[in-house]
């Protein structure tokens, strides 16, 4: 029986919604977000200690990959939206999900530091998604003061490095003995990736963008790889699957793994490209027609992406609590916050031509970071963007 005023929820498309939908709920409707997280935790306690992967009608479907209940829960905890009664018990639930035996390559992942292709399909995607979720567990453990567990899971979160092929410059499948899979083609849609190819999982290290940037040769190298990603055309002999829609080069907005990639140009010190691409997607791939979405809505993820991009900021790593700035679609956005304050973002001089950010002020003071923080938003800050038609 639920406490008075609490609702129970099911149908969690977590491979999609952890990226943007749940972060949006945390800003605009934290009460509902709290009940969503409680529902995830309750499900895990009643399901043998395993949090849901993709639940529907109070049952696990085991669709998609990862254990993305974890970052959804941890984000809500770190933002003070969900307060666990027993911090240790919640950590045990997070860990029992991540340390599950006999499930989707987790045995090999824990033993080898990656999921091998000769024992498990979608091995590259699973490794990268598990690594992100492990970073969330590390963040929770540090928040509650368990430094040993934090360090252990921080090490697990670096598992993505085991599949980095420095010679090819892509994440690539390896066997249990450590041998790279032959006949590698970054454009090909193979069983090593989930609804994607090597290009579309190239930037799936949201928790360690700086580490990935270093592997690509720094800011300039990251910019070059992003440029190639958004310009590389699919070879004619490669057939696009049904979920590769809303394409810009290899970017597929109709599917979720790359939804954060546009905003990585900020880390590459080319924020004007983030501005151009985010506005292009908003204006090209979202319409008011019956077919107004370029892909599956996936329980709110597609719409949440638009809401963030149109306001002018986006959570590349929701657990970190940073929102990368970009050119908004709207001249003014206001968020009524649960503490009674109002966050305001104003784009002065915004137009189709004046779509680049020249300068930023927060509460009238100059601001030089490329991102906003959750605490800044929650304080009811007034963010003002001065727009220009100049790129650099």
C-alpha positions, 0 to 999 in steps of 0.5 A, spaced: 500 500 500 502 506 497 503 512 502 498 518 501 499 522 496 504 517 492 503 515 485 506 508 483 509 508 475 510 503 470 513 503 463 520 506 463 524 506 457 530 507 461 535 506 455 532 513 452 529 517 458 535 517 463 538 522 458 534 527 457 526 526 460 528 524 467 533 530 467 527 535 465 522 532 470 527 534 475 527 541 473 519 542 472 516 537 476 520 534 482 514 531 485 513 526 479 520 525 479 520 523 486 515 518 485 518 515 479 524 514 482 520 511 488 517 506 483 524 504 480 526 503 487 520 499 489 521 495 483 528 493 485 526 491 492 521 486 489 524 483 484 530 480 487 534 486 488 535 488 480 532 494 478 528 495 472 531 495 465 525 496 461 519 495 465 512 495 462 505 494 466 509 492 473 513 487 469 520 487 466 521 486 459 528 486 458 528 490 452 534 494 451 541 494 455 544 497 461 541 498 468 539 505 467 535 506 473 541 507 476 543 514 473 536 516 474 536 514 481 542 517 483 541 524 479 535 525 483 538 523 490 544 528 488 539 533 486 535 532 493 529 530 490 529 523 492 532 522 499 533 515 501 531 512 508 537 507 508 543 510 504 546 503 505 540 499 503 540 503 496 547 502 495 546 495 496 540 495 491 545 499 486 550 494 486 546 488 486 544 490 479 551 492 477 554 485 480 548 481 477 551 474 475 549 470 469 546 477 465 548 480 459 555 479 459 556 482 466 560 476 468 565 477 463 565 485 464 566 484 471 572 479 470 575 482 464 573 490 464 569 489 458 564 485 454 567 480 449 563 479 442 564 472 442 560 471 448 555 476 448 551 480 442 551 488 442 558 487 446 561 494 445 554 498 446 553 494 453 560 495 455 559 503 454 552 503 457 555 499 463 561 504 464 556 510 464 552 507 469 558 505 474 560 512 474 553 514 477 554 508 482 561 511 484 558 518 485 552 515 489 557 512 494 562 518 494 555 522 496 554 517 502 561 517 504 563 510 502 570 512 499 572 504 497 566 503 493 566 510 490 573 508 487 572 501 485 566 503 481 570 509 478 575 504 476 569 500 473 567 506 469 573 507 465 572 500 462 570 504 456 578 504 455 578 497 454 575 497 447 578 503 444 582 501 438 587 507 438 589 505 431 582 505 428 580 511 433 573 507 434 570 503 440 571 496 437 569 489 439 574 484 442 574 477 444 574 474 451 582 473 449 583 480 447 583 480 439 579 485 435 574 483 431 576 483 424 572 486 418 571 492 422 567 497 418 565 503 422 559 505 418 556 498 418 550 496 423 552 489 426 551 485 432 556 489 436 552 495 437 545 496 439 541 499 434 547 503 431 554 503 428 561 504 431 560 512 429 554 512 433 557 510 439 563 513 438 562 519 443 558 515 448 562 516 454 558 522 457 561 521 464 568 522 462 568 527 456 575 529 458 578 522 458 575 521 451 577 528 448 584 526 450 584 520 446 582 524 440 588 528 441 585 534 445 580 539 443 582 540 436 582 532 435 575 532 438 572 537 433 575 534 427 572 527 429 565 531 431 566 534 424 567 527 420 561 525 424 556 530 422 559 530 415 560 522 413 555 520 408 553 512 409 556 508 403 551 506 398 552 498 400 550 499 407 543 499 408 540 504 413 535 500 419 529 503 420 531 506 427 536 511 423 532 517 421 533 524 422 540 523 419 546 529 419 552 525 416 552 519 421 548 523 427 541 519 427 536 524 431 531 519 431 535 514 435 537 516 442 545 514 443 547 520 440 542 525 443 548 528 447 553 529 441 551 536 438 553 539 445 560 536 445 562 542 441 563 546 447 568 541 449 571 542 443 571 550 444 567 551 438 560 552 441 558 555 434 557 548 431 553 546 437 548 552 436 548 551 429 546 544 429 541 544 435 537 549 432 537 545 425 535 539 429 529 543 432 527 546 426 528 541 421 526 534 425 520 537 429 514 539 426 506 540 428 504 535 423 502 528 425 509 525 423 512 531 427 517 527 430 523 524 426 523 517 430 520 514 436 518 518 442 520 513 447 516 515 453 518 522 452 525 522 450 524 526 443 520 531 446 524 532 452 530 533 448 527 539 444 525 542 450 532 543 453 535 545 446 529 550 445 531 553 452 538 553 450 541 548 455 542 541 455 545 535 460 550 531 457 551 528 463 545 528 468 548 525 474 554 531 474 549 536 474 551 541 468 547 543 462 551 545 456 549 552 453 547 553 446 543 558 442 536 557 444 530 557 439 526 562 444 527 569 446 525 568 453 524 561 457 522 561 465 522 555 469 517 556 475 521 552 481 519 548 487 522 553 491 518 558 489 523 562 485 523 562 477 529 561 473 530 566 467 534 565 460 533 571 456 537 571 449 537 578 447 537 580 439 536 573 438 534 572 430 535 567 425 542 571 423 543 572 430 544 565 433 551 565 436 552 567 443 557 573 444 557 573 451 553 571 458 551 574 464 548 571 470 544 576 475 548 581 471 555 579 472 559 576 467 559 569 466 565 565 462 563 557 463 560 553 457 555 550 462 550 552 467 549 548 474 543 545 477 544 549 483 545 555 479 538 554 476 535 552 482 537 559 485 532 562 480 538 565 477 537 570 471 541 568 465 542 573 459 545 571 453 547 577 448 547 574 441 550 576 435 551 573 427 558 572 428 561 565 429 567 565 433 
